[in-house]
Amino acid sequence: MKITKLKSIIGILFTFLIAANIFTFVMSMNQSQGIQDFETKTHQLKLENSDLEESMYSVNSLQYAASHAAELSFTAKAKPYYLHTLGVAKRN
């Protein structure tokens, strides 16, 4: 009587452990799929970030400023304005 009761308890315990093992395996597979999704998103964000950095560097470059200055017909150097008379700078 005791041996059959012990065998049934061990059988139930093993069944529970097998079910817990299967549940853990399935949950780890779901977690691994989530990690894979995050890695692909991270890779896409890195590529987008590098593209944005390149465009930012091109916008901040002197070549970009020179091309826009030419489009707006700015002169290369501004002519200085000198005050030849002191009366302009000094009040009498």
HTML snippet that shows the backbone in 3Dmol.js (N, CA, C, O; Angstrom):
<script src="https://3Dmol.org/build/3Dmol-min.js"></script>
<div id="view" style="width:600px;height:400px;position:relative"></div>
<script>
const pdb = `
ATOM      1  N   MET A   1       0.810  -1.189   0.000  1.00  0.00           N
ATOM      2  CA  MET A   1       0.000   0.000   0.000  1.00  0.00           C
ATOM      3  C   MET A   1       0.856   1.258   0.000  1.00  0.00           C
ATOM      4  O   MET A   1       0.605   2.199  -0.753  1.00  0.00           O
ATOM      5  N   LYS A   2       1.876   1.256   0.863  1.00  0.00           N
ATOM      6  CA  LYS A   2       2.740   2.426   0.924  1.00  0.00           C
ATOM      7  C   LYS A   2       3.549   2.576  -0.364  1.00  0.00           C
ATOM      8  O   LYS A   2       3.789   3.693  -0.823  1.00  0.00           O
ATOM      9  N   ILE A   3       3.962   1.464  -0.936  1.00  0.00           N
ATOM     10  CA  ILE A   3       4.788   1.523  -2.142  1.00  0.00           C
ATOM     11  C   ILE A   3       3.967   2.043  -3.310  1.00  0.00           C
ATOM     12  O   ILE A   3       4.485   2.839  -4.094  1.00  0.00           O
ATOM     13  N   THR A   4       2.754   1.648  -3.463  1.00  0.00           N
ATOM     14  CA  THR A   4       1.915   2.154  -4.558  1.00  0.00           C
ATOM     15  C   THR A   4       1.600   3.620  -4.368  1.00  0.00           C
ATOM     16  O   THR A   4       1.550   4.376  -5.338  1.00  0.00           O
ATOM     17  N   LYS A   5       1.387   4.031  -3.130  1.00  0.00           N
ATOM     18  CA  LYS A   5       1.146   5.443  -2.857  1.00  0.00           C
ATOM     19  C   LYS A   5       2.403   6.253  -3.179  1.00  0.00           C
ATOM     20  O   LYS A   5       2.307   7.336  -3.757  1.00  0.00           O
ATOM     21  N   LEU A   6       3.548   5.753  -2.819  1.00  0.00           N
ATOM     22  CA  LEU A   6       4.818   6.414  -3.096  1.00  0.00           C
ATOM     23  C   LEU A   6       5.067   6.488  -4.595  1.00  0.00           C
ATOM     24  O   LEU A   6       5.537   7.510  -5.096  1.00  0.00           O
ATOM     25  N   LYS A   7       4.755   5.405  -5.321  1.00  0.00           N
ATOM     26  CA  LYS A   7       4.932   5.401  -6.775  1.00  0.00           C
ATOM     27  C   LYS A   7       3.999   6.402  -7.447  1.00  0.00           C
ATOM     28  O   LYS A   7       4.388   7.062  -8.410  1.00  0.00           O
ATOM     29  N   SER A   8       2.786   6.518  -6.952  1.00  0.00           N
ATOM     30  CA  SER A   8       1.855   7.482  -7.552  1.00  0.00           C
ATOM     31  C   SER A   8       2.298   8.914  -7.274  1.00  0.00           C
ATOM     32  O   SER A   8       2.178   9.778  -8.143  1.00  0.00           O
ATOM     33  N   ILE A   9       2.807   9.172  -6.075  1.00  0.00           N
ATOM     34  CA  ILE A   9       3.309  10.517  -5.747  1.00  0.00           C
ATOM     35  C   ILE A   9       4.514  10.845  -6.615  1.00  0.00           C
ATOM     36  O   ILE A   9       4.618  11.961  -7.123  1.00  0.00           O
ATOM     37  N   ILE A  10       5.424   9.896  -6.794  1.00  0.00           N
ATOM     38  CA  ILE A  10       6.602  10.111  -7.647  1.00  0.00           C
ATOM     39  C   ILE A  10       6.167  10.308  -9.097  1.00  0.00           C
ATOM     40  O   ILE A  10       6.730  11.146  -9.802  1.00  0.00           O
ATOM     41  N   GLY A  11       5.175   9.550  -9.546  1.00  0.00           N
ATOM     42  CA  GLY A  11       4.658   9.711 -10.910  1.00  0.00           C
ATOM     43  C   GLY A  11       4.062  11.084 -11.126  1.00  0.00           C
ATOM     44  O   GLY A  11       4.315  11.719 -12.150  1.00  0.00           O
ATOM     45  N   ILE A  12       3.267  11.553 -10.165  1.00  0.00           N
ATOM     46  CA  ILE A  12       2.675  12.898 -10.251  1.00  0.00           C
ATOM     47  C   ILE A  12       3.772  13.957 -10.224  1.00  0.00           C
ATOM     48  O   ILE A  12       3.710  14.936 -10.968  1.00  0.00           O
ATOM     49  N   LEU A  13       4.775  13.765  -9.371  1.00  0.00           N
ATOM     50  CA  LEU A  13       5.889  14.717  -9.283  1.00  0.00           C
ATOM     51  C   LEU A  13       6.668  14.777 -10.596  1.00  0.00           C
ATOM     52  O   LEU A  13       7.000  15.864 -11.067  1.00  0.00           O
ATOM     53  N   PHE A  14       6.961  13.618 -11.192  1.00  0.00           N
ATOM     54  CA  PHE A  14       7.669  13.602 -12.475  1.00  0.00           C
ATOM     55  C   PHE A  14       6.829  14.234 -13.576  1.00  0.00           C
ATOM     56  O   PHE A  14       7.357  14.953 -14.424  1.00  0.00           O
ATOM     57  N   THR A  15       5.531  13.973 -13.569  1.00  0.00           N
ATOM     58  CA  THR A  15       4.647  14.589 -14.558  1.00  0.00           C
ATOM     59  C   THR A  15       4.663  16.110 -14.416  1.00  0.00           C
ATOM     60  O   THR A  15       4.734  16.836 -15.407  1.00  0.00           O
ATOM     61  N   PHE A  16       4.596  16.578 -13.172  1.00  0.00           N
ATOM     62  CA  PHE A  16       4.661  18.018 -12.921  1.00  0.00           C
ATOM     63  C   PHE A  16       5.996  18.596 -13.382  1.00  0.00           C
ATOM     64  O   PHE A  16       6.018  19.668 -13.988  1.00  0.00           O
ATOM     65  N   LEU A  17       7.103  17.918 -13.114  1.00  0.00           N
ATOM     66  CA  LEU A  17       8.425  18.407 -13.522  1.00  0.00           C
ATOM     67  C   LEU A  17       8.570  18.421 -15.039  1.00  0.00           C
ATOM     68  O   LEU A  17       9.173  19.339 -15.594  1.00  0.00           O
ATOM     69  N   ILE A  18       8.025  17.414 -15.713  1.00  0.00           N
ATOM     70  CA  ILE A  18       8.081  17.387 -17.178  1.00  0.00           C
ATOM     71  C   ILE A  18       7.263  18.535 -17.758  1.00  0.00           C
ATOM     72  O   ILE A  18       7.691  19.193 -18.706  1.00  0.00           O
ATOM     73  N   ALA A  19       6.073  18.776 -17.181  1.00  0.00           N
ATOM     74  CA  ALA A  19       5.246  19.897 -17.645  1.00  0.00           C
ATOM     75  C   ALA A  19       5.963  21.228 -17.404  1.00  0.00           C
ATOM     76  O   ALA A  19       5.934  22.111 -18.261  1.00  0.00           O
ATOM     77  N   ALA A  20       6.604  21.375 -16.248  1.00  0.00           N
ATOM     78  CA  ALA A  20       7.344  22.606 -15.953  1.00  0.00           C
ATOM     79  C   ALA A  20       8.522  22.771 -16.910  1.00  0.00           C
ATOM     80  O   ALA A  20       8.826  23.887 -17.331  1.00  0.00           O
ATOM     81  N   ASN A  21       9.175  21.684 -17.250  1.00  0.00           N
ATOM     82  CA  ASN A  21      10.292  21.745 -18.190  1.00  0.00           C
ATOM     83  C   ASN A  21       9.811  22.166 -19.569  1.00  0.00           C
ATOM     84  O   ASN A  21      10.452  22.993 -20.218  1.00  0.00           O
ATOM     85  N   ILE A  22       8.696  21.614 -20.025  1.00  0.00           N
ATOM     86  CA  ILE A  22       8.140  21.989 -21.340  1.00  0.00           C
ATOM     87  C   ILE A  22       7.730  23.459 -21.327  1.00  0.00           C
ATOM     88  O   ILE A  22       7.993  24.187 -22.284  1.00  0.00           O
ATOM     89  N   PHE A  23       7.087  23.896 -20.247  1.00  0.00           N
ATOM     90  CA  PHE A  23       6.684  25.302 -20.137  1.00  0.00           C
ATOM     91  C   PHE A  23       7.902  26.219 -20.180  1.00  0.00           C
ATOM     92  O   PHE A  23       7.881  27.241 -20.866  1.00  0.00           O
ATOM     93  N   THR A  24       8.949  25.872 -19.466  1.00  0.00           N
ATOM     94  CA  THR A  24      10.176  26.674 -19.458  1.00  0.00           C
ATOM     95  C   THR A  24      10.809  26.725 -20.841  1.00  0.00           C
ATOM     96  O   THR A  24      11.301  27.772 -21.262  1.00  0.00           O
ATOM     97  N   PHE A  25      10.799  25.608 -21.544  1.00  0.00           N
ATOM     98  CA  PHE A  25      11.367  25.558 -22.890  1.00  0.00           C
ATOM     99  C   PHE A  25      10.591  26.459 -23.841  1.00  0.00           C
ATOM    100  O   PHE A  25      11.191  27.198 -24.621  1.00  0.00           O
ATOM    101  N   VAL A  26       9.258  26.403 -23.783  1.00  0.00           N
ATOM    102  CA  VAL A  26       8.431  27.232 -24.658  1.00  0.00           C
ATOM    103  C   VAL A  26       8.632  28.716 -24.338  1.00  0.00           C
ATOM    104  O   VAL A  26       8.725  29.537 -25.251  1.00  0.00           O
ATOM    105  N   MET A  27       8.697  29.059 -23.076  1.00  0.00           N
ATOM    106  CA  MET A  27       8.904  30.464 -22.689  1.00  0.00           C
ATOM    107  C   MET A  27      10.279  30.964 -23.132  1.00  0.00           C
ATOM    108  O   MET A  27      10.410  32.117 -23.542  1.00  0.00           O
ATOM    109  N   SER A  28      11.291  30.126 -23.057  1.00  0.00           N
ATOM    110  CA  SER A  28      12.622  30.534 -23.505  1.00  0.00           C
ATOM    111  C   SER A  28      12.652  30.727 -25.018  1.00  0.00           C
ATOM    112  O   SER A  28      13.373  31.588 -25.521  1.00  0.00           O
ATOM    113  N   MET A  29      11.871  29.928 -25.744  1.00  0.00           N
ATOM    114  CA  MET A  29      11.789  30.124 -27.199  1.00  0.00           C
ATOM    115  C   MET A  29      11.129  31.469 -27.517  1.00  0.00           C
ATOM    116  O   MET A  29      11.562  32.179 -28.424  1.00  0.00           O
ATOM    117  N   ASN A  30      10.087  31.811 -26.771  1.00  0.00           N
ATOM    118  CA  ASN A  30       9.438  33.112 -26.975  1.00  0.00           C
ATOM    119  C   ASN A  30      10.389  34.254 -26.643  1.00  0.00           C
ATOM    120  O   ASN A  30      10.437  35.256 -27.356  1.00  0.00           O
ATOM    121  N   GLN A  31      11.140  34.102 -25.569  1.00  0.00           N
ATOM    122  CA  GLN A  31      12.111  35.128 -25.195  1.00  0.00           C
ATOM    123  C   GLN A  31      13.185  35.287 -26.261  1.00  0.00           C
ATOM    124  O   GLN A  31      13.598  36.405 -26.569  1.00  0.00           O
ATOM    125  N   SER A  32      13.635  34.176 -26.821  1.00  0.00           N
ATOM    126  CA  SER A  32      14.673  34.255 -27.843  1.00  0.00           C
ATOM    127  C   SER A  32      14.150  34.938 -29.098  1.00  0.00           C
ATOM    128  O   SER A  32      14.896  35.653 -29.767  1.00  0.00           O
ATOM    129  N   GLN A  33      12.874  34.727 -29.427  1.00  0.00           N
ATOM    130  CA  GLN A  33      12.287  35.419 -30.578  1.00  0.00           C
ATOM    131  C   GLN A  33      12.202  36.919 -30.312  1.00  0.00           C
ATOM    132  O   GLN A  33      12.447  37.722 -31.212  1.00  0.00           O
ATOM    133  N   GLY A  34      11.858  37.299 -29.090  1.00  0.00           N
ATOM    134  CA  GLY A  34      11.821  38.718 -28.735  1.00  0.00           C
ATOM    135  C   GLY A  34      13.195  39.352 -28.799  1.00  0.00           C
ATOM    136  O   GLY A  34      13.335  40.486 -29.258  1.00  0.00           O
ATOM    137  N   ILE A  35      14.203  38.643 -28.348  1.00  0.00           N
ATOM    138  CA  ILE A  35      15.577  39.150 -28.418  1.00  0.00           C
ATOM    139  C   ILE A  35      16.006  39.316 -29.871  1.00  0.00           C
ATOM    140  O   ILE A  35      16.666  40.296 -30.215  1.00  0.00           O
ATOM    141  N   GLN A  36      15.640  38.376 -30.713  1.00  0.00           N
ATOM    142  CA  GLN A  36      15.984  38.464 -32.132  1.00  0.00           C
ATOM    143  C   GLN A  36      15.316  39.689 -32.770  1.00  0.00           C
ATOM    144  O   GLN A  36      15.937  40.387 -33.573  1.00  0.00           O
ATOM    145  N   ASP A  37      14.056  39.947 -32.415  1.00  0.00           N
ATOM    146  CA  ASP A  37      13.369  41.130 -32.935  1.00  0.00           C
ATOM    147  C   ASP A  37      14.064  42.411 -32.494  1.00  0.00           C
ATOM    148  O   ASP A  37      14.229  43.334 -33.291  1.00  0.00           O
ATOM    149  N   PHE A  38      14.474  42.471 -31.220  1.00  0.00           N
ATOM    150  CA  PHE A  38      15.185  43.657 -30.741  1.00  0.00           C
ATOM    151  C   PHE A  38      16.526  43.828 -31.442  1.00  0.00           C
ATOM    152  O   PHE A  38      16.933  44.958 -31.712  1.00  0.00           O
ATOM    153  N   GLU A  39      17.213  42.748 -31.740  1.00  0.00           N
ATOM    154  CA  GLU A  39      18.499  42.853 -32.436  1.00  0.00           C
ATOM    155  C   GLU A  39      18.311  43.375 -33.858  1.00  0.00           C
ATOM    156  O   GLU A  39      19.112  44.187 -34.322  1.00  0.00           O
ATOM    157  N   THR A  40      17.279  42.931 -34.551  1.00  0.00           N
ATOM    158  CA  THR A  40      17.046  43.446 -35.907  1.00  0.00           C
ATOM    159  C   THR A  40      16.659  44.921 -35.865  1.00  0.00           C
ATOM    160  O   THR A  40      17.102  45.703 -36.707  1.00  0.00           O
ATOM    161  N   LYS A  41      15.831  45.308 -34.884  1.00  0.00           N
ATOM    162  CA  LYS A  41      15.465  46.722 -34.763  1.00  0.00           C
ATOM    163  C   LYS A  41      16.688  47.569 -34.425  1.00  0.00           C
ATOM    164  O   LYS A  41      16.838  48.675 -34.945  1.00  0.00           O
ATOM    165  N   THR A  42      17.558  47.062 -33.561  1.00  0.00           N
ATOM    166  CA  THR A  42      18.770  47.785 -33.199  1.00  0.00           C
ATOM    167  C   THR A  42      19.672  47.961 -34.413  1.00  0.00           C
ATOM    168  O   THR A  42      20.261  49.025 -34.605  1.00  0.00           O
ATOM    169  N   HIS A  43      19.778  46.923 -35.226  1.00  0.00           N
ATOM    170  CA  HIS A  43      20.602  47.006 -36.429  1.00  0.00           C
ATOM    171  C   HIS A  43      20.031  48.045 -37.398  1.00  0.00           C
ATOM    172  O   HIS A  43      20.784  48.825 -37.982  1.00  0.00           O
ATOM    173  N   GLN A  44      18.718  48.061 -37.570  1.00  0.00           N
ATOM    174  CA  GLN A  44      18.094  49.049 -38.445  1.00  0.00           C
ATOM    175  C   GLN A  44      18.302  50.458 -37.915  1.00  0.00           C
ATOM    176  O   GLN A  44      18.553  51.382 -38.688  1.00  0.00           O
ATOM    177  N   LEU A  45      18.199  50.628 -36.602  1.00  0.00           N
ATOM    178  CA  LEU A  45      18.418  51.950 -36.016  1.00  0.00           C
ATOM    179  C   LEU A  45      19.864  52.408 -36.169  1.00  0.00           C
ATOM    180  O   LEU A  45      20.120  53.595 -36.370  1.00  0.00           O
ATOM    181  N   LYS A  46      20.815  51.474 -36.076  1.00  0.00           N
ATOM    182  CA  LYS A  46      22.222  51.827 -36.288  1.00  0.00           C
ATOM    183  C   LYS A  46      22.453  52.304 -37.712  1.00  0.00           C
ATOM    184  O   LYS A  46      23.174  53.276 -37.934  1.00  0.00           O
ATOM    185  N   LEU A  47      21.841  51.619 -38.684  1.00  0.00           N
ATOM    186  CA  LEU A  47      21.985  52.037 -40.072  1.00  0.00           C
ATOM    187  C   LEU A  47      21.357  53.412 -40.292  1.00  0.00           C
ATOM    188  O   LEU A  47      21.944  54.266 -40.957  1.00  0.00           O
ATOM    189  N   GLU A  48      20.178  53.622 -39.740  1.00  0.00           N
ATOM    190  CA  GLU A  48      19.517  54.912 -39.880  1.00  0.00           C
ATOM    191  C   GLU A  48      20.331  56.009 -39.201  1.00  0.00           C
ATOM    192  O   GLU A  48      20.431  57.121 -39.721  1.00  0.00           O
ATOM    193  N   ASN A  49      20.905  55.705 -38.055  1.00  0.00           N
ATOM    194  CA  ASN A  49      21.719  56.668 -37.334  1.00  0.00           C
ATOM    195  C   ASN A  49      22.958  57.058 -38.136  1.00  0.00           C
ATOM    196  O   ASN A  49      23.327  58.232 -38.180  1.00  0.00           O
ATOM    197  N   SER A  50      23.594  56.086 -38.764  1.00  0.00           N
ATOM    198  CA  SER A  50      24.783  56.413 -39.560  1.00  0.00           C
ATOM    199  C   SER A  50      24.409  57.255 -40.772  1.00  0.00           C
ATOM    200  O   SER A  50      25.161  58.150 -41.156  1.00  0.00           O
ATOM    201  N   ASP A  51      23.249  56.980 -41.381  1.00  0.00           N
ATOM    202  CA  ASP A  51      22.793  57.817 -42.498  1.00  0.00           C
ATOM    203  C   ASP A  51      22.515  59.243 -42.034  1.00  0.00           C
ATOM    204  O   ASP A  51      22.858  60.204 -42.722  1.00  0.00           O
ATOM    205  N   LEU A  52      21.898  59.376 -40.874  1.00  0.00           N
ATOM    206  CA  LEU A  52      21.623  60.712 -40.347  1.00  0.00           C
ATOM    207  C   LEU A  52      22.902  61.451 -39.980  1.00  0.00           C
ATOM    208  O   LEU A  52      22.995  62.664 -40.171  1.00  0.00           O
ATOM    209  N   GLU A  53      23.881  60.735 -39.456  1.00  0.00           N
ATOM    210  CA  GLU A  53      25.162  61.373 -39.144  1.00  0.00           C
ATOM    211  C   GLU A  53      25.843  61.873 -40.408  1.00  0.00           C
ATOM    212  O   GLU A  53      26.389  62.976 -40.424  1.00  0.00           O
ATOM    213  N   GLU A  54      25.815  61.071 -41.465  1.00  0.00           N
ATOM    214  CA  GLU A  54      26.421  61.503 -42.724  1.00  0.00           C
ATOM    215  C   GLU A  54      25.729  62.737 -43.272  1.00  0.00           C
ATOM    216  O   GLU A  54      26.394  63.659 -43.743  1.00  0.00           O
ATOM    217  N   SER A  55      24.409  62.771 -43.217  1.00  0.00           N
ATOM    218  CA  SER A  55      23.694  63.941 -43.726  1.00  0.00           C
ATOM    219  C   SER A  55      23.953  65.159 -42.839  1.00  0.00           C
ATOM    220  O   SER A  55      24.033  66.282 -43.339  1.00  0.00           O
ATOM    221  N   MET A  56      24.085  64.946 -41.519  1.00  0.00           N
ATOM    222  CA  MET A  56      24.383  66.056 -40.624  1.00  0.00           C
ATOM    223  C   MET A  56      25.772  66.628 -40.914  1.00  0.00           C
ATOM    224  O   MET A  56      25.955  67.845 -40.940  1.00  0.00           O
ATOM    225  N   TYR A  57      26.746  65.745 -41.132  1.00  0.00           N
ATOM    226  CA  TYR A  57      28.093  66.225 -41.444  1.00  0.00           C
ATOM    227  C   TYR A  57      28.125  66.968 -42.768  1.00  0.00           C
ATOM    228  O   TYR A  57      28.856  67.948 -42.909  1.00  0.00           O
ATOM    229  N   SER A  58      27.345  66.517 -43.737  1.00  0.00           N
ATOM    230  CA  SER A  58      27.339  67.220 -45.022  1.00  0.00           C
ATOM    231  C   SER A  58      26.672  68.577 -44.895  1.00  0.00           C
ATOM    232  O   SER A  58      27.079  69.527 -45.563  1.00  0.00           O
ATOM    233  N   VAL A  59      25.643  68.688 -44.041  1.00  0.00           N
ATOM    234  CA  VAL A  59      24.980  69.979 -43.843  1.00  0.00           C
ATOM    235  C   VAL A  59      25.900  70.937 -43.100  1.00  0.00           C
ATOM    236  O   VAL A  59      25.881  72.137 -43.372  1.00  0.00           O
ATOM    237  N   ASN A  60      26.704  70.435 -42.170  1.00  0.00           N
ATOM    238  CA  ASN A  60      27.596  71.294 -41.395  1.00  0.00           C
ATOM    239  C   ASN A  60      28.907  71.598 -42.114  1.00  0.00           C
ATOM    240  O   ASN A  60      29.723  72.359 -41.594  1.00  0.00           O
ATOM    241  N   SER A  61      29.126  71.035 -43.273  1.00  0.00           N
ATOM    242  CA  SER A  61      30.410  71.234 -43.942  1.00  0.00           C
ATOM    243  C   SER A  61      30.490  72.616 -44.594  1.00  0.00           C
ATOM    244  O   SER A  61      29.474  73.250 -44.880  1.00  0.00           O
ATOM    245  N   LEU A  62      31.720  73.058 -44.819  1.00  0.00           N
ATOM    246  CA  LEU A  62      31.936  74.347 -45.474  1.00  0.00           C
ATOM    247  C   LEU A  62      31.526  74.300 -46.936  1.00  0.00           C
ATOM    248  O   LEU A  62      31.109  75.311 -47.500  1.00  0.00           O
ATOM    249  N   GLN A  63      31.641  73.139 -47.546  1.00  0.00           N
ATOM    250  CA  GLN A  63      31.232  72.991 -48.937  1.00  0.00           C
ATOM    251  C   GLN A  63      29.738  73.256 -49.085  1.00  0.00           C
ATOM    252  O   GLN A  63      29.306  73.908 -50.036  1.00  0.00           O
ATOM    253  N   TYR A  64      28.957  72.747 -48.142  1.00  0.00           N
ATOM    254  CA  TYR A  64      27.505  72.951 -48.170  1.00  0.00           C
ATOM    255  C   TYR A  64      27.194  74.438 -48.007  1.00  0.00           C
ATOM    256  O   TYR A  64      26.344  74.981 -48.714  1.00  0.00           O
ATOM    257  N   ALA A  65      27.886  75.093 -47.073  1.00  0.00           N
ATOM    258  CA  ALA A  65      27.674  76.526 -46.870  1.00  0.00           C
ATOM    259  C   ALA A  65      28.069  77.319 -48.108  1.00  0.00           C
ATOM    260  O   ALA A  65      27.389  78.277 -48.477  1.00  0.00           O
ATOM    261  N   ALA A  66      29.153  76.932 -48.745  1.00  0.00           N
ATOM    262  CA  ALA A  66      29.588  77.642 -49.957  1.00  0.00           C
ATOM    263  C   ALA A  66      28.592  77.457 -51.094  1.00  0.00           C
ATOM    264  O   ALA A  66      28.325  78.402 -51.836  1.00  0.00           O
ATOM    265  N   SER A  67      28.046  76.272 -51.239  1.00  0.00           N
ATOM    266  CA  SER A  67      27.085  76.048 -52.319  1.00  0.00           C
ATOM    267  C   SER A  67      25.807  76.840 -52.079  1.00  0.00           C
ATOM    268  O   SER A  67      25.228  77.373 -53.026  1.00  0.00           O
ATOM    269  N   HIS A  68      25.356  76.926 -50.831  1.00  0.00           N
ATOM    270  CA  HIS A  68      24.169  77.728 -50.550  1.00  0.00           C
ATOM    271  C   HIS A  68      24.455  79.215 -50.669  1.00  0.00           C
ATOM    272  O   HIS A  68      23.577  79.981 -51.066  1.00  0.00           O
ATOM    273  N   ALA A  69      25.650  79.631 -50.338  1.00  0.00           N
ATOM    274  CA  ALA A  69      26.016  81.037 -50.513  1.00  0.00           C
ATOM    275  C   ALA A  69      26.022  81.390 -51.993  1.00  0.00           C
ATOM    276  O   ALA A  69      25.608  82.486 -52.370  1.00  0.00           O
ATOM    277  N   ALA A  70      26.485  80.476 -52.832  1.00  0.00           N
ATOM    278  CA  ALA A  70      26.475  80.727 -54.271  1.00  0.00           C
ATOM    279  C   ALA A  70      25.046  80.775 -54.803  1.00  0.00           C
ATOM    280  O   ALA A  70      24.746  81.588 -55.678  1.00  0.00           O
ATOM    281  N   GLU A  71      24.172  79.933 -54.299  1.00  0.00           N
ATOM    282  CA  GLU A  71      22.771  79.941 -54.722  1.00  0.00           C
ATOM    283  C   GLU A  71      22.082  81.252 -54.340  1.00  0.00           C
ATOM    284  O   GLU A  71      21.224  81.741 -55.076  1.00  0.00           O
ATOM    285  N   LEU A  72      22.453  81.815 -53.201  1.00  0.00           N
ATOM    286  CA  LEU A  72      21.849  83.059 -52.737  1.00  0.00           C
ATOM    287  C   LEU A  72      22.600  84.284 -53.249  1.00  0.00           C
ATOM    288  O   LEU A  72      22.293  85.410 -52.858  1.00  0.00           O
ATOM    289  N   SER A  73      23.567  84.072 -54.108  1.00  0.00           N
ATOM    290  CA  SER A  73      24.397  85.093 -54.753  1.00  0.00           C
ATOM    291  C   SER A  73      25.074  86.015 -53.743  1.00  0.00           C
ATOM    292  O   SER A  73      25.069  87.236 -53.900  1.00  0.00           O
ATOM    293  N   PHE A  74      25.654  85.420 -52.713  1.00  0.00           N
ATOM    294  CA  PHE A  74      26.488  86.183 -51.800  1.00  0.00           C
ATOM    295  C   PHE A  74      27.855  86.385 -52.442  1.00  0.00           C
ATOM    296  O   PHE A  74      28.315  85.556 -53.228  1.00  0.00           O
ATOM    297  N   THR A  75      28.492  87.487 -52.098  1.00  0.00           N
ATOM    298  CA  THR A  75      29.839  87.716 -52.602  1.00  0.00           C
ATOM    299  C   THR A  75      30.829  86.946 -51.740  1.00  0.00           C
ATOM    300  O   THR A  75      30.539  86.599 -50.595  1.00  0.00           O
ATOM    301  N   ALA A  76      31.995  86.686 -52.304  1.00  0.00           N
ATOM    302  CA  ALA A  76      32.995  85.912 -51.583  1.00  0.00           C
ATOM    303  C   ALA A  76      33.513  86.675 -50.364  1.00  0.00           C
ATOM    304  O   ALA A  76      33.674  86.101 -49.287  1.00  0.00           O
ATOM    305  N   LYS A  77      33.770  87.954 -50.541  1.00  0.00           N
ATOM    306  CA  LYS A  77      34.251  88.770 -49.431  1.00  0.00           C
ATOM    307  C   LYS A  77      33.473  90.075 -49.418  1.00  0.00           C
ATOM    308  O   LYS A  77      33.214  90.672 -50.464  1.00  0.00           O
ATOM    309  N   ALA A  78      33.117  90.493 -48.263  1.00  0.00           N
ATOM    310  CA  ALA A  78      32.412  91.770 -48.129  1.00  0.00           C
ATOM    311  C   ALA A  78      33.424  92.905 -48.148  1.00  0.00           C
ATOM    312  O   ALA A  78      34.525  92.787 -47.609  1.00  0.00           O
ATOM    313  N   LYS A  79      33.038  93.992 -48.771  1.00  0.00           N
ATOM    314  CA  LYS A  79      33.922  95.155 -48.810  1.00  0.00           C
ATOM    315  C   LYS A  79      33.825  95.883 -47.480  1.00  0.00           C
ATOM    316  O   LYS A  79      32.721  96.141 -47.000  1.00  0.00           O
ATOM    317  N   PRO A  80      34.961  96.220 -46.874  1.00  0.00           N
ATOM    318  CA  PRO A  80      34.912  96.911 -45.587  1.00  0.00           C
ATOM    319  C   PRO A  80      34.452  98.355 -45.741  1.00  0.00           C
ATOM    320  O   PRO A  80      34.707  98.999 -46.759  1.00  0.00           O
ATOM    321  N   TYR A  81      33.790  98.835 -44.746  1.00  0.00           N
ATOM    322  CA  TYR A  81      33.322 100.218 -44.737  1.00  0.00           C
ATOM    323  C   TYR A  81      34.146 100.980 -43.716  1.00  0.00           C
ATOM    324  O   TYR A  81      34.147 100.664 -42.526  1.00  0.00           O
ATOM    325  N   TYR A  82      34.840 101.982 -44.204  1.00  0.00           N
ATOM    326  CA  TYR A  82      35.707 102.766 -43.323  1.00  0.00           C
ATOM    327  C   TYR A  82      35.075 104.116 -43.051  1.00  0.00           C
ATOM    328  O   TYR A  82      34.446 104.719 -43.921  1.00  0.00           O
ATOM    329  N   LEU A  83      35.254 104.569 -41.838  1.00  0.00           N
ATOM    330  CA  LEU A  83      34.814 105.916 -41.479  1.00  0.00           C
ATOM    331  C   LEU A  83      36.005 106.856 -41.670  1.00  0.00           C
ATOM    332  O   LEU A  83      36.954 106.857 -40.886  1.00  0.00           O
ATOM    333  N   HIS A  84      35.925 107.650 -42.729  1.00  0.00           N
ATOM    334  CA  HIS A  84      37.061 108.515 -43.050  1.00  0.00           C
ATOM    335  C   HIS A  84      37.077 109.782 -42.203  1.00  0.00           C
ATOM    336  O   HIS A  84      38.127 110.375 -41.955  1.00  0.00           O
ATOM    337  N   THR A  85      35.926 110.164 -41.782  1.00  0.00           N
ATOM    338  CA  THR A  85      35.908 111.400 -40.994  1.00  0.00           C
ATOM    339  C   THR A  85      35.628 111.064 -39.540  1.00  0.00           C
ATOM    340  O   THR A  85      34.873 110.146 -39.220  1.00  0.00           O
ATOM    341  N   LEU A  86      36.258 111.834 -38.680  1.00  0.00           N
ATOM    342  CA  LEU A  86      36.045 111.618 -37.265  1.00  0.00           C
ATOM    343  C   LEU A  86      34.692 112.108 -36.800  1.00  0.00           C
ATOM    344  O   LEU A  86      34.197 111.689 -35.754  1.00  0.00           O
ATOM    345  N   GLY A  87      34.105 112.977 -37.561  1.00  0.00           N
ATOM    346  CA  GLY A  87      32.817 113.535 -37.158  1.00  0.00           C
ATOM    347  C   GLY A  87      31.726 112.481 -37.094  1.00  0.00           C
ATOM    348  O   GLY A  87      30.758 112.637 -36.350  1.00  0.00           O
ATOM    349  N   VAL A  88      31.869 111.422 -37.854  1.00  0.00           N
ATOM    350  CA  VAL A  88      30.852 110.356 -37.828  1.00  0.00           C
ATOM    351  C   VAL A  88      30.938 109.598 -36.532  1.00  0.00           C
ATOM    352  O   VAL A  88      29.912 109.235 -35.957  1.00  0.00           O
ATOM    353  N   ALA A  89      32.138 109.351 -36.060  1.00  0.00           N
ATOM    354  CA  ALA A  89      32.326 108.557 -34.857  1.00  0.00           C
ATOM    355  C   ALA A  89      32.294 109.418 -33.589  1.00  0.00           C
ATOM    356  O   ALA A  89      32.005 108.909 -32.505  1.00  0.00           O
ATOM    357  N   LYS A  90      32.583 110.695 -33.714  1.00  0.00           N
ATOM    358  CA  LYS A  90      32.704 111.563 -32.525  1.00  0.00           C
ATOM    359  C   LYS A  90      31.659 112.660 -32.606  1.00  0.00           C
ATOM    360  O   LYS A  90      31.505 113.308 -33.642  1.00  0.00           O
ATOM    361  N   ARG A  91      30.958 112.862 -31.531  1.00  0.00           N
ATOM    362  CA  ARG A  91      29.957 113.926 -31.507  1.00  0.00           C
ATOM    363  C   ARG A  91      30.589 115.216 -31.012  1.00  0.00           C
ATOM    364  O   ARG A  91      31.340 115.220 -30.037  1.00  0.00           O
ATOM    365  N   ASN A  92      30.286 116.284 -31.678  1.00  0.00           N
ATOM    366  CA  ASN A  92      30.813 117.598 -31.263  1.00  0.00           C
ATOM    367  C   ASN A  92      29.786 118.389 -30.520  1.00  0.00           C
ATOM    368  O   ASN A  92      30.058 119.514 -30.099  1.00  0.00           O
TER     369      ASN A  92
END
`;
const viewer = $3Dmol.createViewer("view");
viewer.addModel(pdb, "pdb");
viewer.setStyle({}, {cartoon: {color: "spectrum"}});
viewer.zoomTo();
viewer.render();
</script>
